[in-house]
Amino acid sequence: MTLPAPDVSFVVAAYNAADTIHRAIESALAQEEVDLEVIVVDDCSTDDTCAVVEEIADPRVRLLRLAKNRGPGGARNAGLEAARGNWIAILDADDTISPRRLSRMIALASTASAQIAVDNIDVANLDGRVERMFPEALLEHHRVLTLAAFIQSNVLFRSTYNFGYMKPIFERRFLNEHGLRFKQSIRIGEDYILLASALAHGGRCIVDPSAGYCYHIREGSISRVLELRHIEAMIAADKDFLANHSIDAEAMTMQRRRDRSLREAHAFLRLVDHLKSRSLVGAAQVALSDPRALRHLRMPIAVRLRRLLAPLARLKSATPTVAAERSTSGNSPHVRKG
């Protein structure tokens, strides 16, 4: 006997999330007015994540154990393949959602004939403060999220949050029809590419200015460090995206801005690497070949970077470190937040 498909499948990729996974799952199970399942994909955790999940006595919860670590994109893809729901909702293992989030978003998407829906986000700080990520007036202006607006928001080195932090829900049929999955080759930016690809395939994305997703800052955590290999993977993923999708002129204009920001980030991190290795010649070469890298001296690393102009004796006592930067496409269950 084939069971009817639930309204929504929550996909929770988990890696060493024993201290937060129960809270995340309980918030999913508390959804009102929707039938649901929760698929937890354990990505080879070394802590008690699996034991915590197995203690939850609810038949709506399924645990998948991966034999090999696949990273956030690969773990989520395993969850997508197992999902039976009409809608897919990604929930990170250290976050929570409000009880009516899914019923509200599904209703909005259905009314607007949309295949994707996103909403605002609350940020729970360590001191107990909860802040709204996006001004509701801003999202009122973007009630339908276009590909151009999404790409524009995901230009690097922005001083504010970008739309890549949003946690969309997707119509499962739409994802399957277009063969859309997370890219496993990137561990920062995998969320961005999936939503950009869905929009490029003609997916209509409705925006709810109210907040239903809560992004939790974790005690003792660190922000993810943006490294050269991450930028290089993002550049490669963007090239692949453009090779496989036709986008309109406005979106292409925004893509060129994003491309420039990625190149600037690459030059900036090369500059930092040279400073860390005390290579004045290498740092000078990067600065001369791409002066745009110097425009980011206002970042937290600014004081140390300005020591490039100081005598070598002063540089010997410096310990430059690249400023930690969040993903341009939201948090990952595999990298702690800060």
C-alpha positions in Angstrom: 0.0 0.0 0.0 1.4 3.4 -1.0 1.1 6.0 1.6 -0.1 9.5 0.5 2.7 12.0 0.1 3.1 14.5 3.0 2.7 18.2 2.3 6.4 18.8 3.1 9.6 17.0 3.6 12.2 18.7 5.9 15.7 17.9 4.9 18.2 18.3 7.7 21.8 17.7 6.9 23.7 17.0 10.2 27.4 16.8 11.0 28.4 16.7 14.7 25.1 18.4 15.7 24.3 16.5 18.8 23.8 19.7 20.9 21.3 21.3 18.5 19.7 18.6 16.3 16.8 17.8 18.8 15.8 21.5 19.0 15.7 21.7 15.2 13.7 18.5 14.7 11.2 19.5 17.4 10.6 22.8 15.7 9.8 21.0 12.4 7.5 18.5 14.1 5.6 21.4 15.7 4.4 22.7 12.3 0.7 23.3 12.2 -1.8 22.4 9.5 0.6 20.4 7.3 1.5 16.8 7.0 5.2 16.3 7.2 8.2 14.1 7.4 11.7 15.0 8.7 14.6 13.4 7.0 17.9 13.8 8.9 21.0 12.9 6.9 24.0 12.2 9.1 27.1 13.1 7.2 29.5 10.7 9.2 29.2 12.6 12.5 31.8 11.6 15.2 29.6 12.7 18.1 26.2 11.5 19.4 24.1 13.1 16.6 22.6 9.8 15.5 21.8 8.7 19.0 19.9 11.9 19.7 17.9 11.5 16.5 17.1 7.9 17.3 15.7 8.9 20.7 13.0 10.9 19.1 10.0 8.6 19.2 8.1 10.0 16.2 7.4 8.0 13.0 7.6 11.1 11.0 11.4 11.3 11.6 13.7 9.3 9.4 17.5 9.0 9.8 19.8 8.3 6.9 23.4 7.5 7.7 25.9 8.3 4.9 28.8 5.8 4.5 31.1 8.6 3.4 31.2 12.3 4.2 29.7 14.2 1.3 29.6 17.8 2.6 26.5 19.9 3.0 25.4 19.7 -0.7 25.9 16.0 -0.9 24.1 15.3 2.4 21.1 17.4 1.3 21.0 15.7 -2.0 20.7 12.3 -0.2 17.7 13.8 1.7 16.2 15.1 -1.6 16.3 11.7 -3.1 14.6 10.1 -0.1 11.9 12.9 0.2 8.3 12.1 -0.6 6.7 15.5 0.2 5.1 17.8 -2.3 7.4 20.6 -0.9 11.0 20.5 0.2 12.1 22.6 3.1 15.8 22.8 4.1 16.4 23.2 7.8 19.9 23.5 9.2 20.7 21.3 12.2 21.3 24.3 14.5 18.3 26.4 13.5 14.6 26.5 14.2 11.4 27.5 12.5 8.1 28.9 13.8 5.0 26.6 14.0 3.0 28.2 11.1 5.9 28.8 8.8 5.3 26.0 6.3 1.5 26.3 6.2 1.8 30.1 5.5 4.5 29.7 2.9 2.8 26.9 1.0 -0.5 28.9 1.0 1.3 32.0 -0.4 3.1 29.9 -3.1 -0.1 28.2 -4.1 -2.0 31.5 -4.4 0.8 33.0 -6.5 1.3 29.8 -8.6 4.9 29.8 -7.4 7.3 26.9 -7.3 9.6 28.5 -4.7 8.9 30.6 -1.6 11.3 32.4 0.8 10.7 34.4 3.9 12.4 36.7 6.4 14.8 35.5 9.0 15.3 36.2 12.7 18.8 36.1 14.1 19.1 34.8 17.7 22.3 36.3 19.2 24.3 34.8 22.1 23.0 37.5 24.5 19.4 36.6 23.9 18.6 39.4 21.5 16.6 38.4 18.4 17.0 40.7 15.4 15.2 40.7 12.1 17.6 40.0 9.2 15.9 42.1 6.5 13.7 45.2 6.9 10.2 44.1 6.0 9.9 47.2 3.8 12.8 45.9 1.7 11.1 42.5 1.2 7.7 44.2 0.4 9.5 45.8 -2.5 10.6 42.3 -3.6 7.4 40.3 -3.3 8.5 38.2 -6.3 12.2 37.5 -6.2 13.8 37.7 -9.7 17.0 36.2 -10.8 18.6 39.6 -11.4 17.7 40.8 -7.8 19.0 37.5 -6.3 22.3 37.7 -8.1 22.7 41.4 -7.3 22.2 40.7 -3.6 24.9 38.0 -3.7 27.8 40.3 -4.7 30.7 39.7 -2.3 32.0 42.1 0.3 28.6 43.6 1.1 28.2 45.1 4.5 24.7 43.7 5.0 23.0 40.3 4.7 22.2 39.1 1.2 19.3 37.1 -0.1 21.4 34.0 -0.1 20.8 33.7 3.6 17.1 32.9 2.9 16.0 29.3 3.3 13.6 28.6 0.4 11.1 25.9 0.1 10.8 24.2 -3.3 8.1 22.3 -5.0 9.6 18.8 -5.3 8.1 18.2 -8.7 9.8 21.3 -10.1 13.2 20.3 -8.7 12.8 16.8 -10.2 11.5 17.9 -13.6 14.6 20.1 -14.1 17.1 17.8 -12.4 18.0 20.4 -9.8 20.3 19.4 -7.0 22.9 21.0 -4.8 26.4 21.1 -6.2 28.7 18.8 -4.1 31.9 20.4 -5.4 31.4 23.6 -3.3 30.9 23.9 0.4 30.3 27.6 0.5 27.7 28.8 -1.9 25.9 25.6 -2.7 22.5 27.2 -1.6 23.1 30.1 -3.9 23.6 28.0 -7.0 20.6 25.9 -6.4 18.2 28.8 -6.0 19.8 30.7 -8.9 19.4 27.6 -11.1 15.8 27.2 -10.1 15.1 30.9 -11.0 16.9 30.5 -14.3 14.7 27.5 -15.1 11.7 29.8 -14.8 10.8 29.1 -11.2 8.6 31.7 -9.7 9.7 32.7 -6.2 7.2 34.4 -3.8 8.6 36.4 -0.9 7.0 36.6 2.6 8.3 39.7 4.5 7.5 38.1 7.8 10.0 35.9 9.6 9.5 32.2 10.1 13.1 30.9 10.1 15.4 31.5 13.1 19.2 31.5 12.5 20.9 30.7 15.8 24.4 32.1 16.6 26.2 29.4 18.6 28.3 29.9 21.7 32.0 29.5 21.2 31.6 29.3 17.4 33.6 30.8 14.7 32.5 32.4 11.4 33.5 30.4 8.4 36.8 31.5 6.9 36.6 32.4 3.3 39.6 30.8 1.6 41.1 30.9 -1.9 39.8 27.4 -2.7 36.3 28.5 -1.8 36.4 31.5 -4.1 37.9 29.3 -6.9 35.1 26.8 -6.4 32.5 29.6 -6.5 34.0 31.0 -9.7 34.0 27.6 -11.3 30.4 27.0 -10.2 29.3 30.4 -11.7 31.0 29.5 -15.0 29.1 26.2 -15.0 25.9 28.0 -14.2 26.3 30.4 -17.1 27.2 27.6 -19.4 24.0 25.7 -18.6 21.5 28.5 -18.3 20.2 31.3 -20.5 19.6 34.4 -18.5 18.2 37.8 -19.4 20.1 41.0 -19.9 19.4 42.4 -16.5 20.5 39.2 -14.7 23.6 39.1 -16.9 24.5 42.7 -15.8 24.2 41.7 -12.2 26.2 38.5 -12.9 29.1 40.6 -14.2 29.1 42.6 -11.0 29.2 39.4 -9.0 32.0 38.1 -11.3 34.0 41.3 -10.5 33.4 40.8 -6.8 34.7 37.2 -6.9 37.8 38.3 -8.7 38.4 41.0 -6.2 37.9 38.5 -3.4 40.4 36.2 -5.0 43.0 39.0 -5.3 42.3 40.1 -1.8 42.9 36.7 -0.3 46.1 36.2 -2.4 47.3 39.5 -0.9 46.5 38.3 2.6 48.3 35.0 1.9 51.4 36.9 0.9 51.2 39.0 4.0 50.9 35.9 6.2 54.0 34.4 4.6 55.9 37.8 4.9 56.2 38.1 1.1 56.3 41.8 0.5 57.3 41.2 -3.2 54.3 38.9 -3.7 51.9 41.2 -1.9 53.1 44.2 -4.0 52.7 42.2 -7.2 49.1 41.4 -6.4 48.4 45.0 -5.4 49.9 46.3 -8.6 48.2 43.7 -10.8 44.8 44.1 -9.2 44.5 47.4 -7.2 40.9 46.5 -6.4 42.2 44.2 -3.7 43.3 47.2 -1.8 39.8 48.6 -1.7 38.8 46.1 1.0 41.3 47.4 3.6 38.3 48.7 5.6 37.5 45.0 6.5 38.5 43.8 10.0 41.9 42.9 8.7 42.6 46.5 7.8 45.0 47.4 10.6 47.2 44.4 9.8 47.0 44.9 6.0 48.2 48.5 6.4 51.4 47.1 7.8 52.3 46.4 4.2 53.5 49.9 4.2 55.6 49.5 7.3 59.2 48.4 7.6 59.9 44.7 7.4 61.0 44.7 11.0 57.4 45.7 12.1 55.9 43.1 9.7 57.9 40.3 11.5 55.9 40.9 14.6 52.6 40.9 12.8 50.3 37.9 12.4 47.9 38.8 9.6 44.8 36.6 9.5 42.1 36.8 6.9 38.8 38.1 8.2 36.2 35.5 8.7 33.4 35.9 6.3 30.0 34.3 6.1 28.9 32.3 3.1 27.2 34.4 0.4 24.4 31.9 0.3 23.5 31.3 3.9 24.9 29.0 6.7 25.9 25.4 6.4 25.3 22.6 8.9 28.9 21.6 8.4 30.5 24.9 9.4 29.8 26.5 12.8 28.3 30.0 12.9 29.7 33.0 14.5 
